[in-house]
Amino acid sequence: MKVKNLLNNLDKIAPFFLQESFDNSGIQFADLGAAVTKILLSIDVTQGVLDEALEKKANLIIAHHPLLFSPLKQIT
């Protein structure tokens, strides 16, 4: 299954239009055409979660809380 197909299926179960105005739901970093091989579910994306995804060879992380919540002003 491609990332785009998974996103469409998730939208059928939990429609993105129902999100609150302050939410930042949806794909933040992904190649929509990439094949999903293994998914890691998490509440937050932390360094530990990233390490676990690498260890388990998960190429998609689905997290309850977005990695980017507020607009970024600067990356240093």
C-alpha positions as CSV (number, residue, x, y, z in Angstrom):
1,M,0.0,0.0,0.0
2,K,1.2,3.5,-0.8
3,V,1.3,6.3,1.8
4,K,-1.3,8.2,-0.2
5,N,-3.7,5.2,-0.1
6,L,-3.2,4.7,3.6
7,L,-3.9,8.5,4.2
8,N,-7.1,8.2,2.1
9,N,-8.2,5.1,4.2
10,L,-7.5,6.9,7.5
11,D,-9.5,9.9,6.2
12,K,-12.5,7.6,5.7
13,I,-12.3,6.4,9.3
14,A,-11.4,9.7,11.0
15,P,-12.1,12.5,8.5
16,F,-9.5,15.3,8.5
17,F,-12.2,18.0,8.1
18,L,-13.4,17.2,11.6
19,Q,-10.1,18.4,13.2
20,E,-10.1,21.5,15.3
21,S,-9.0,24.7,13.7
22,F,-5.7,24.6,15.7
23,D,-4.9,21.0,14.8
24,N,-2.1,20.2,12.4
25,S,-3.3,16.8,11.2
26,G,-2.1,14.9,8.1
27,I,1.2,14.0,6.6
28,Q,4.0,16.3,7.6
29,F,7.0,14.5,6.2
30,A,6.5,11.8,3.6
31,D,6.7,10.6,0.0
32,L,3.1,10.0,-0.8
33,G,4.0,7.5,-3.5
34,A,6.2,5.4,-1.2
35,A,5.2,1.9,-0.3
36,V,4.4,1.4,3.4
37,T,6.3,-1.6,4.6
38,K,5.9,-1.3,8.4
39,I,4.1,1.3,10.6
40,L,5.1,2.4,14.1
41,L,2.3,4.0,16.2
42,S,3.1,6.6,18.9
43,I,1.6,9.3,21.0
44,D,4.6,11.7,20.3
45,V,7.5,11.6,18.0
46,T,10.6,11.6,20.2
47,Q,14.2,10.5,19.6
48,G,13.4,7.2,21.2
49,V,10.5,6.7,18.7
50,L,12.8,7.6,15.8
51,D,15.4,5.1,17.1
52,E,12.7,2.4,17.5
53,A,11.4,3.0,13.9
54,L,15.0,2.6,12.6
55,E,15.5,-0.6,14.7
56,K,12.2,-2.1,13.6
57,K,12.6,-0.9,10.0
58,A,9.3,1.0,10.1
59,N,9.2,3.4,7.3
60,L,6.1,5.2,8.5
61,I,5.3,6.7,12.0
62,I,1.7,7.5,12.8
63,A,1.6,9.8,15.9
64,H,-1.3,11.2,17.8
65,H,0.5,14.5,18.4
66,P,2.0,16.3,15.3
67,L,5.8,16.7,15.1
68,L,5.2,20.3,14.0
69,F,2.3,21.9,15.9
70,S,2.9,25.6,15.6
71,P,4.5,27.3,12.6
72,L,8.3,27.3,12.6
73,K,10.0,30.6,12.8
74,Q,13.6,29.4,12.7
75,I,15.7,26.2,12.3
76,T,19.2,26.5,13.7
